Amino acid sequence: MSKTEIHHPDKIADTGAYSAGILVDGWLFVSGQGSLDLATGEVIRGTIEEETANTLHHILKIVEAAGGTKEDIVKCTAHLSDINDFDRYNKTYASFFEGIKPARTTVQSVLGDGIKVEIDAIARIRKV
């Protein structure tokens, strides 16, 4: 088994004892991402739409750092601090993905630092 750590190319701040992504035999496992300032590690507060878009952008940067594209994402798990934000989050999420959407689970969770959404992902990286 080949295991490679994948870093977010723009991340400077140390935000915890975890890898942004782990690539194993073509499968990329992306740790939960949130709406963070990558230089400071501070939460970028905004609407659920803004935080969802920022979070998905962070995931995409990690997938791209592993050599993949948005189309390689096959599964996401989303944690919302308030399930009442689901419809607004879902609209932003849906607009991010074109064509076949990844499989997904969305739950309400207690999230720290006032963050509204955290999303992790699994991607199958297709090397040419």
DSSP file (Angstrom, degrees, kcal/mol; ACC not computed):
  #  RESIDUE AA STRUCTURE BP1 BP2  ACC     N-H-->O    O-->H-N    N-H-->O    O-->H-N    TCO  KAPPA ALPHA  PHI   PSI    X-CA   Y-CA   Z-CA
    1    1 A M              0   0    0      0, 0.0     2,-0.5     0, 0.0    23,-0.0   0.000 360.0 360.0 360.0 130.1    0.0    0.0    0.0
    2    2 A S        -     0   0    0      2,-0.0    23,-1.1     0, 0.0     2,-0.5  -0.892 360.0-173.6-101.5 125.1    1.3    3.4   -1.0
    3    3 A K  E     -A   24   0A   0     -2,-0.5     2,-0.4    21,-0.2    21,-0.2  -0.981   3.3-179.7-126.0 124.8    0.3    6.3    1.3
    4    4 A T  E     -A   23   0A   0     19,-2.4    19,-3.1    -2,-0.5     2,-0.4  -0.980  24.3-130.9-127.3 133.6    1.0    9.9    0.5
    5    5 A E  E     -A   22   0A   0     -2,-0.4     2,-0.5    17,-0.2    17,-0.2  -0.666  21.4-156.0 -80.4 134.2    0.2   13.1    2.5
    6    6 A I  E     -A   21   0A   0     15,-3.1    15,-1.4    -2,-0.4    14,-0.3  -0.948   6.5-156.9-113.3 130.1   -1.4   15.8    0.4
    7    7 A H        -     0   0    0     -2,-0.5    12,-0.0    13,-0.2    58,-0.0  -0.767  26.3-109.8-104.7 149.3   -1.2   19.4    1.6
    8    8 A H    >   -     0   0    0     -2,-0.3     3,-1.2     1,-0.1    54,-0.1  -0.681  31.4-137.8 -70.6 125.6   -3.5   22.4    0.8
    9    9 A P  T 3  S+     0   0    0      0, 0.0    -1,-0.1     0, 0.0    53,-0.0   0.713  98.1  41.3 -65.0 -20.0   -1.2   24.5   -1.5
   10   10 A D  T 3  S+     0   0    0      2,-0.0     2,-0.3    -3,-0.0    -2,-0.0   0.461  85.8 115.9-104.8  -2.3   -2.2   27.8    0.2
   11   11 A K    <   +     0   0    0     -3,-1.2    28,-0.2     1,-0.2    27,-0.1  -0.530  20.7 154.2 -79.6 129.3   -2.3   26.7    3.8
   12   12 A I        +     0   0    0     26,-2.8    27,-0.2    -2,-0.3    -1,-0.2   0.690  49.2  84.9-113.7 -43.4    0.1   28.4    6.2
   13   13 A A  S    S-     0   0    0     25,-2.9     2,-0.8    24,-0.1    27,-0.1  -0.320  76.2-126.7 -68.9 143.5   -1.5   28.1    9.6
   14   14 A D        +     0   0    0      1,-0.1     3,-0.1    25,-0.1    -1,-0.1  -0.832  35.1 169.8 -87.7 113.2   -1.2   25.0   11.7
   15   15 A T        -     0   0    0     -2,-0.8     2,-0.3     1,-0.3    -1,-0.1   0.295  53.2 -41.6-113.1   9.3   -4.8   24.0   12.5
   16   16 A G        -     0   0    0      2,-0.1     2,-1.5     0, 0.0    -1,-0.3  -0.851  67.9 -65.3 152.6 174.2   -4.4   20.6   14.1
   17   17 A A  S    S+     0   0    0     -2,-0.3     2,-0.3    -3,-0.1    -3,-0.0  -0.540  92.4  89.2 -92.4  69.0   -2.8   17.2   14.1
   18   18 A Y  S    S-     0   0    0     -2,-1.5     2,-0.4    13,-0.0    -3,-0.1  -0.978  74.2-109.5-154.9 162.3   -4.1   15.9   10.9
   19   19 A S        -     0   0    0     -2,-0.3    12,-0.3     1,-0.1     3,-0.1  -0.772  20.6-135.0 -94.1 143.0   -3.3   15.7    7.2
   20   20 A A  S    S-     0   0    0     -2,-0.4    11,-2.4   -14,-0.3     2,-0.3   0.903  88.9  -4.1 -61.5 -39.5   -5.4   17.7    4.8
   21   21 A G  E     -AB   6  30A   0    -15,-1.4   -15,-3.1     9,-0.2     2,-0.4  -0.995  58.1-153.0-152.7 151.9   -5.5   14.7    2.6
   22   22 A I  E     -AB   5  29A   0      7,-1.8     7,-2.6    -2,-0.3     2,-0.6  -0.996  12.8-155.4-126.7 125.1   -4.2   11.2    2.3
   23   23 A L  E     +AB   4  28A   0    -19,-3.1   -19,-2.4    -2,-0.4     2,-0.5  -0.896  16.7 175.0-102.9 120.8   -3.8    9.5   -1.1
   24   24 A V  E >   -AB   3  27A   0      3,-3.1     3,-2.4    -2,-0.6   -21,-0.2  -0.961  69.0 -30.9-130.8 112.3   -3.8    5.7   -1.0
   25   25 A D  T 3  S-     0   0    0    -23,-1.1     3,-0.1    -2,-0.5    -1,-0.1   0.856 127.2 -43.2  49.9  42.6   -3.7    3.7   -4.2
   26   26 A G  T 3  S+     0   0    0      1,-0.2    99,-3.0    98,-0.1     2,-0.5   0.302 115.8 113.5  88.7  -9.0   -5.6    6.4   -6.1
   27   27 A W  E <   -BC  24 124A   0     -3,-2.4    -3,-3.1    97,-0.2     2,-0.5  -0.854  51.5-157.5 -97.9 127.4   -8.1    7.1   -3.4
   28   28 A L  E     -BC  23 123A   0     95,-3.4    95,-2.6    -2,-0.5     2,-0.6  -0.914   3.9-163.9-107.4 125.1   -7.9   10.5   -1.8
   29   29 A F  E     -BC  22 122A   0     -7,-2.6    -7,-1.8    -2,-0.5     2,-0.5  -0.935  10.3-159.6-108.8 111.8   -9.4   11.0    1.7
   30   30 A V  E     -BC  21 121A   0     91,-3.2    91,-1.5    -2,-0.6    -9,-0.2  -0.811  15.3-128.2 -97.2 124.5   -9.8   14.7    2.4
   31   31 A S  E     -     0   0A   0    -11,-2.4    88,-0.1    -2,-0.5    90,-0.1  -0.206  46.8 -70.1 -63.4 159.6  -10.1   15.7    6.1
   32   32 A G  E     -     0   0A   0     88,-0.1     2,-0.3    86,-0.1    88,-0.3  -0.280  57.2-161.9 -53.8 128.8  -13.0   17.9    7.2
   33   33 A Q  E     - C   0 119A   0     86,-3.0    86,-2.2    -3,-0.1     2,-0.2  -0.839  10.0-178.3-114.9 152.7  -12.6   21.4    5.9
   34   34 A G        -     0   0    0     -2,-0.3     2,-1.7    84,-0.2    84,-0.1  -0.776  47.0 -72.9-136.6-177.2  -14.3   24.6    7.0
   35   35 A S  S    S+     0   0    0     82,-0.5     9,-3.4    -2,-0.2     2,-0.3  -0.623  73.5 154.1 -83.3  85.3  -14.4   28.2    6.1
   36   36 A L  B     -F   43   0B   0     -2,-1.7     2,-0.7     7,-0.3     7,-0.2  -0.858  53.5-119.9-118.8 149.2  -10.9   29.2    7.4
   37   37 A D     >  -     0   0    0      5,-3.2     4,-3.4    -2,-0.3     3,-0.3  -0.801  28.0-151.0 -78.5 117.0   -8.4   31.8    6.6
   38   38 A L  T  4 S+     0   0    0     -2,-0.7   -25,-2.9     1,-0.2   -26,-2.8   0.657  90.4  53.3 -72.6 -15.2   -5.5   29.6    5.6
   39   39 A A  T  4 S+     0   0    0    -27,-0.2    -1,-0.2   -28,-0.2   -25,-0.1   0.837 126.5  18.4 -84.1 -35.2   -2.9   32.1    6.8
   40   40 A T  T  4 S-     0   0    0     -3,-0.3    -2,-0.2     2,-0.2   -26,-0.1   0.662  91.4-127.5-110.5 -21.3   -4.2   32.6   10.3
   41   41 A G     <  +     0   0    0     -4,-3.4     2,-0.2     1,-0.3    -3,-0.1   0.460  62.4 140.0  82.4   1.2   -6.4   29.5   10.9
   42   42 A E        -     0   0    0     -5,-0.3    -5,-3.2     1,-0.1    -1,-0.3  -0.486  60.7-102.0 -79.0 148.4   -9.2   31.8   11.9
   43   43 A V  B     -F   36   0B   0     -7,-0.2     2,-0.9    -2,-0.2    -7,-0.3  -0.486  24.1-140.4 -67.4 133.3  -12.8   31.2   10.9
   44   44 A I        -     0   0    0     -9,-3.4     2,-0.2    -2,-0.2    10,-0.1  -0.863  26.4-149.7 -93.5 103.6  -14.0   33.3    8.0
   45   45 A R        +     0   0    0     -2,-0.9     2,-0.3    70,-0.1    70,-0.1  -0.486  37.0 121.6 -79.5 143.6  -17.6   34.0    9.1
   46   46 A G        -     0   0    0     -2,-0.2   -11,-0.0     1,-0.0    70,-0.0  -0.927  62.1 -45.0-171.2-167.0  -20.3   34.6    6.6
   47   47 A T     >  -     0   0    0     -2,-0.3     4,-2.8     1,-0.1     5,-0.2  -0.264  60.2-103.5 -70.2 167.1  -23.6   33.3    5.5
   48   48 A I  H  > S+     0   0    0      1,-0.2     4,-2.3     2,-0.2     5,-0.2   0.870 125.2  53.6 -60.7 -34.9  -24.1   29.5    5.1
   49   49 A E  H  > S+     0   0    0      2,-0.2     4,-2.3     1,-0.2    -1,-0.2   0.930 110.5  45.1 -64.4 -45.5  -23.8   30.0    1.3
   50   50 A E  H  > S+     0   0    0      2,-0.2     4,-2.3     1,-0.2    -2,-0.2   0.916 115.0  47.0 -65.4 -44.1  -20.5   31.9    1.7
   51   51 A E  H  X S+     0   0    0     -4,-2.8     4,-2.3     2,-0.2    -1,-0.2   0.881 112.4  50.2 -67.9 -36.7  -19.1   29.4    4.2
   52   52 A T  H  X S+     0   0    0     -4,-2.3     4,-2.6    -5,-0.2     5,-0.2   0.938 111.7  47.6 -64.7 -46.4  -20.2   26.4    2.0
   53   53 A A  H  X S+     0   0    0     -4,-2.3     4,-2.0     1,-0.2    -2,-0.2   0.913 113.5  47.8 -61.3 -43.5  -18.6   27.9   -1.1
   54   54 A N  H  X S+     0   0    0     -4,-2.3     4,-1.9     2,-0.2    -1,-0.2   0.905 112.2  49.8 -64.1 -42.2  -15.3   28.6    0.8
   55   55 A T  H  X S+     0   0    0     -4,-2.3     4,-2.0     1,-0.2    -2,-0.2   0.924 111.1  48.0 -63.2 -46.2  -15.3   25.1    2.3
   56   56 A L  H  X S+     0   0    0     -4,-2.6     4,-2.5     1,-0.2    -1,-0.2   0.860 108.4  55.7 -64.0 -35.2  -15.8   23.4   -1.1
   57   57 A H  H  X S+     0   0    0     -4,-2.0     4,-2.1    -5,-0.2    -1,-0.2   0.912 106.6  50.3 -62.5 -42.0  -13.1   25.6   -2.6
   58   58 A H  H  X S+     0   0    0     -4,-1.9     4,-1.6     2,-0.2    -2,-0.2   0.918 110.5  49.8 -61.7 -43.4  -10.7   24.3    0.0
   59   59 A I  H  X S+     0   0    0     -4,-2.0     4,-2.4     1,-0.2     3,-0.2   0.934 109.6  51.2 -60.4 -46.1  -11.6   20.7   -0.8
   60   60 A L  H  X S+     0   0    0     -4,-2.5     4,-2.8     1,-0.2    -1,-0.2   0.889 106.1  54.5 -60.9 -40.1  -11.1   21.3   -4.5
   61   61 A K  H  X S+     0   0    0     -4,-2.1     4,-1.9     2,-0.2    -1,-0.2   0.871 110.0  47.4 -61.7 -36.7   -7.6   22.8   -3.9
   62   62 A I  H  X S+     0   0    0     -4,-1.6     4,-1.1    -3,-0.2    -2,-0.2   0.912 111.9  49.5 -70.9 -42.7   -6.6   19.6   -2.0
   63   63 A V  H ><>S+     0   0    0     -4,-2.4     5,-2.6     1,-0.2     3,-0.6   0.924 112.4  48.3 -60.9 -44.1   -8.0   17.4   -4.7
   64   64 A E  H ><5S+     0   0    0     -4,-2.8     3,-1.6     1,-0.2    -1,-0.2   0.866 105.0  58.5 -64.7 -36.2   -6.2   19.4   -7.3
   65   65 A A  H 3<5S+     0   0    0     -4,-1.9    -1,-0.2     1,-0.3    -2,-0.2   0.775 105.1  51.7 -63.8 -24.7   -3.0   19.1   -5.3
   66   66 A A  T <<5S-     0   0    0     -4,-1.1    -1,-0.3    -3,-0.6    -2,-0.2   0.443 129.0 -99.1 -89.2  -1.0   -3.3   15.3   -5.5
   67   67 A G  T < 5S+     0   0    0     -3,-1.6    -3,-0.2     1,-0.3    -2,-0.1   0.592  85.3 116.9  96.0  12.0   -3.7   15.6   -9.3
   68   68 A G      < -     0   0    0     -5,-2.6    -1,-0.3    -6,-0.2     2,-0.3  -0.356  51.0-136.5-105.4-175.5   -7.5   15.3   -9.5
   69   69 A T    >   -     0   0    0     -2,-0.1     3,-1.7    -3,-0.1     4,-0.3  -0.810  38.2 -93.3-132.3 172.7  -10.4   17.4  -10.5
   70   70 A K  G >  S+     0   0    0      1,-0.3     3,-1.6    -2,-0.3    -1,-0.0   0.851 122.6  62.3 -55.7 -36.5  -13.8   18.2   -9.1
   71   71 A E  G 3  S+     0   0    0      1,-0.3    -1,-0.3    52,-0.0    29,-0.0   0.666  92.3  65.8 -67.5 -16.0  -15.3   15.4  -11.2
   72   72 A D  G <  S+     0   0    0     -3,-1.7    52,-2.4    51,-0.1     2,-0.5   0.589  74.6 104.6 -81.7 -10.6  -13.1   12.9   -9.2
   73   73 A I  E <   +D  123   0A   0     -3,-1.6    50,-0.3    -4,-0.3     3,-0.1  -0.603  39.7 168.0 -75.5 122.7  -15.0   13.6   -5.9
   74   74 A V  E     +     0   0A   0     48,-2.6    29,-2.3    -2,-0.5     2,-0.3   0.613  58.6  24.5-112.3 -16.9  -17.2   10.6   -5.3
   75   75 A K  E     -De 122 103A   0     47,-1.6    47,-2.6    27,-0.3     2,-0.3  -0.981  55.8-177.6-153.5 136.1  -18.4   11.1   -1.7
   76   76 A C  E     -De 121 104A   0     27,-2.2    29,-1.7    -2,-0.3     2,-0.4  -0.976  10.7-159.6-130.5 147.9  -18.9   14.0    0.7
   77   77 A T  E     -De 120 105A   0     43,-1.8    43,-2.3    -2,-0.3     2,-0.4  -0.997  16.5-165.2-124.1 125.1  -20.0   14.2    4.3
   78   78 A A  E     -De 119 106A   0     27,-3.2    29,-2.5    -2,-0.4     2,-0.5  -0.909   9.9-161.1-116.3 138.1  -21.3   17.5    5.5
   79   79 A H  E     -De 118 107A   0     39,-3.1    39,-2.0    -2,-0.4     2,-0.4  -0.977  10.1-166.1-115.3 121.9  -21.8   18.7    9.1
   80   80 A L  E     -De 117 108A   0     27,-2.9    29,-2.4    -2,-0.5     3,-0.2  -0.891  20.2-147.6-107.3 138.1  -24.1   21.7    9.6
   81   81 A S  S    S+     0   0    0     35,-2.4     2,-0.4    -2,-0.4    -1,-0.1   0.773  96.9  28.9 -72.3 -24.0  -24.2   23.6   12.9
   82   82 A D    >   -     0   0    0     34,-0.4     3,-2.5     1,-0.1    -1,-0.3  -0.918  67.8-158.4-139.0 109.8  -27.9   24.3   12.2
   83   83 A I  G >  S+     0   0    0     -2,-0.4     3,-1.9     1,-0.3     4,-0.2   0.701  90.3  75.1 -62.0 -18.5  -29.9   21.8   10.1
   84   84 A N  G 3  S+     0   0    0      1,-0.3     3,-0.3     2,-0.1    -1,-0.3   0.660  87.4  62.5 -66.8 -14.4  -32.4   24.7    9.3
   85   85 A D  G <> S+     0   0    0     -3,-2.5     4,-2.8     1,-0.2     5,-0.3   0.427  74.6 104.7 -84.0   0.2  -29.6   26.0    7.0
   86   86 A F  H <> S+     0   0    0     -3,-1.9     4,-3.4     1,-0.2     5,-0.2   0.886  75.0  48.8 -54.0 -50.1  -29.9   22.8    4.8
   87   87 A D  H  > S+     0   0    0     -3,-0.3     4,-1.8    -4,-0.2    -1,-0.2   0.901 115.7  43.6 -60.5 -42.1  -31.9   24.3    1.9
   88   88 A R  H  > S+     0   0    0     -3,-0.3     4,-1.6    -4,-0.2    -1,-0.2   0.908 116.8  46.7 -70.4 -41.8  -29.5   27.2    1.5
   89   89 A Y  H  X S+     0   0    0     -4,-2.8     4,-2.9     1,-0.2    -2,-0.2   0.930 111.2  53.1 -60.6 -46.3  -26.4   25.0    2.0
   90   90 A N  H  X S+     0   0    0     -4,-3.4     4,-3.0    -5,-0.3    -2,-0.2   0.861 105.4  53.3 -62.1 -38.1  -27.8   22.5   -0.5
   91   91 A K  H  X S+     0   0    0     -4,-1.8     4,-1.7    -5,-0.2    -1,-0.2   0.922 113.1  43.3 -63.8 -43.8  -28.4   25.1   -3.2
   92   92 A T  H  X S+     0   0    0     -4,-1.6     4,-1.0     2,-0.2    -2,-0.2   0.921 115.0  49.7 -67.0 -44.2  -24.7   26.3   -3.0
   93   93 A Y  H >X S+     0   0    0     -4,-2.9     4,-1.1     1,-0.2     3,-0.8   0.938 110.8  49.8 -58.5 -48.9  -23.5   22.7   -2.8
   94   94 A A  H 3< S+     0   0    0     -4,-3.0     3,-0.2     1,-0.3    -1,-0.2   0.857 108.1  52.9 -61.4 -37.0  -25.5   21.7   -5.9
   95   95 A S  H 3< S+     0   0    0     -4,-1.7    -1,-0.3     1,-0.2    -2,-0.2   0.717 102.4  60.8 -73.2 -19.3  -24.3   24.6   -7.9
   96   96 A F  H << S+     0   0    0     -4,-1.0     2,-0.5    -3,-0.8    -1,-0.2   0.868 101.0  57.8 -73.4 -37.4  -20.6   23.7   -7.1
   97   97 A F     <  -     0   0    0     -4,-1.1     2,-0.3    -3,-0.2     4,-0.1  -0.820  69.9-160.4-101.1 130.5  -20.9   20.3   -8.8
   98   98 A E        -     0   0    0     -2,-0.5     2,-0.1     2,-0.1    -3,-0.0  -0.733  61.0  -4.4-100.5 156.8  -21.9   19.9  -12.5
   99   99 A G  S    S+     0   0    0     -2,-0.3     2,-0.4     2,-0.0    -2,-0.1  -0.367 125.1  19.6  67.6-139.0  -23.2   16.6  -13.9
  100  100 A I  S    S-     0   0    0     -2,-0.1    -2,-0.1     1,-0.1     0, 0.0  -0.517  80.7-140.8 -70.6 123.0  -23.3   13.6  -11.6
  101  101 A K        -     0   0    0     -2,-0.4     3,-0.1     1,-0.1    -1,-0.1  -0.523  22.9-102.6 -81.3 150.0  -23.1   14.8   -8.0
  102  102 A P        -     0   0    0      0, 0.0   -27,-0.3     0, 0.0   -28,-0.1  -0.307  42.8 -95.0 -63.6 154.6  -21.1   12.9   -5.4
  103  103 A A  E     -e   75   0A   0    -29,-2.3   -27,-2.2   -26,-0.0     2,-0.3  -0.404  56.7-167.2 -60.7 151.7  -22.8   10.6   -2.9
  104  104 A R  E     -e   76   0A   0    -29,-0.2     2,-0.4    -3,-0.1   -27,-0.2  -1.000  30.4-163.8-152.7 147.0  -23.4   12.6    0.2
  105  105 A T  E     -e   77   0A   0    -29,-1.7   -27,-3.2    -2,-0.3     2,-0.4  -0.995  15.3-170.9-123.4 135.6  -24.4   12.5    3.9
  106  106 A T  E     +e   78   0A   0     -2,-0.4     2,-0.3   -29,-0.2   -27,-0.2  -0.994  12.4 164.8-130.0 127.9  -25.5   15.7    5.7
  107  107 A V  E     -e   79   0A   0    -29,-2.5   -27,-2.9    -2,-0.4     2,-0.4  -0.908  39.0-109.1-134.7 161.1  -26.0   15.8    9.4
  108  108 A Q  E     +e   80   0A   0     -2,-0.3     2,-0.3   -29,-0.2   -27,-0.2  -0.810  46.2 169.8 -89.2 134.9  -26.4   18.4   12.1
  109  109 A S        -     0   0    0    -29,-2.4     2,-0.7    -2,-0.4   -30,-0.0  -0.950  43.0-102.6-141.0 158.5  -23.3   18.5   14.5
  110  110 A V        -     0   0    0     -2,-0.3     2,-0.4   -28,-0.0   -29,-0.1  -0.781  45.6-170.5 -80.8 116.9  -21.9   20.7   17.2
  111  111 A L    >   -     0   0    0     -2,-0.7     3,-0.5     4,-0.2     2,-0.0  -0.902  14.3-126.0-114.1 140.8  -19.1   22.6   15.5
  112  112 A G  G >  S+     0   0    0     -2,-0.4     3,-1.8     1,-0.2   -31,-0.0  -0.285  80.7  26.5 -81.2 166.8  -16.5   24.7   17.3
  113  113 A D  G 3  S-     0   0    0      1,-0.3    -1,-0.2    -2,-0.0   -70,-0.1   0.664 123.0 -71.4  60.3  22.6  -15.5   28.4   16.8
  114  114 A G  G <  S+     0   0    0     -3,-0.5    -1,-0.3     1,-0.2    -2,-0.1   0.637  83.4 160.2  74.3  12.3  -18.9   29.4   15.4
  115  115 A I    <   -     0   0    0     -3,-1.8    -1,-0.2     1,-0.1    -4,-0.2  -0.433  30.1-158.4 -69.4 143.3  -18.3   27.6   12.1
  116  116 A K        +     0   0    0      1,-0.3   -35,-2.4   -69,-0.1   -34,-0.4   0.750  69.0  18.3 -94.1 -27.9  -21.5   26.8   10.1
  117  117 A V  E     - D   0  80A   0    -37,-0.2   -82,-0.5   -36,-0.1     2,-0.4  -1.000  51.0-174.4-148.8 142.1  -20.4   23.9    8.0
  118  118 A E  E     - D   0  79A   0    -39,-2.0   -39,-3.1    -2,-0.3     2,-0.4  -0.996  14.4-174.5-133.7 134.8  -17.6   21.3    7.8
  119  119 A I  E     -CD  33  78A   0    -86,-2.2   -86,-3.0    -2,-0.4     2,-0.3  -0.992   8.1-171.4-133.1 134.6  -17.2   19.0    4.8
  120  120 A D  E     - D   0  77A   0    -43,-2.3   -43,-1.8    -2,-0.4     2,-0.3  -0.788  14.5-162.7-114.2 168.1  -14.9   16.0    4.2
  121  121 A A  E     -CD  30  76A   0    -91,-1.5   -91,-3.2    -2,-0.3     2,-0.4  -0.981  19.6-147.7-150.0 157.1  -14.6   14.2    0.9
  122  122 A I  E     -CD  29  75A   0    -47,-2.6   -48,-2.6    -2,-0.3   -47,-1.6  -0.996  23.6-177.8-124.0 134.0  -13.4   11.1   -0.9
  123  123 A A  E     -CD  28  73A   0    -95,-2.6   -95,-3.4    -2,-0.4     2,-0.7  -0.959  25.6-139.6-131.0 150.2  -12.1   11.2   -4.4
  124  124 A R  E     -C   27   0A   0    -52,-2.4     2,-0.5    -2,-0.3   -97,-0.2  -0.936  26.0-146.2-107.2 107.8  -10.8    8.6   -6.9
  125  125 A I        -     0   0    0    -99,-3.0     2,-0.8    -2,-0.7   -57,-0.1  -0.645   6.5-154.1 -82.7 120.5   -7.8   10.2   -8.6
  126  126 A R        -     0   0    0     -2,-0.5     2,-0.4   -59,-0.1    -1,-0.0  -0.836   8.0-158.9 -97.6 106.7   -7.5    9.1  -12.3
  127  127 A K              0   0    0     -2,-0.8   -59,-0.0     1,-0.1   -60,-0.0  -0.691 360.0 360.0 -84.1 136.8   -4.0    9.4  -13.4
  128  128 A V              0   0    0     -2,-0.4    -1,-0.1     0, 0.0    -2,-0.0   0.431 360.0 360.0 -92.6 360.0   -3.5    9.6  -17.2
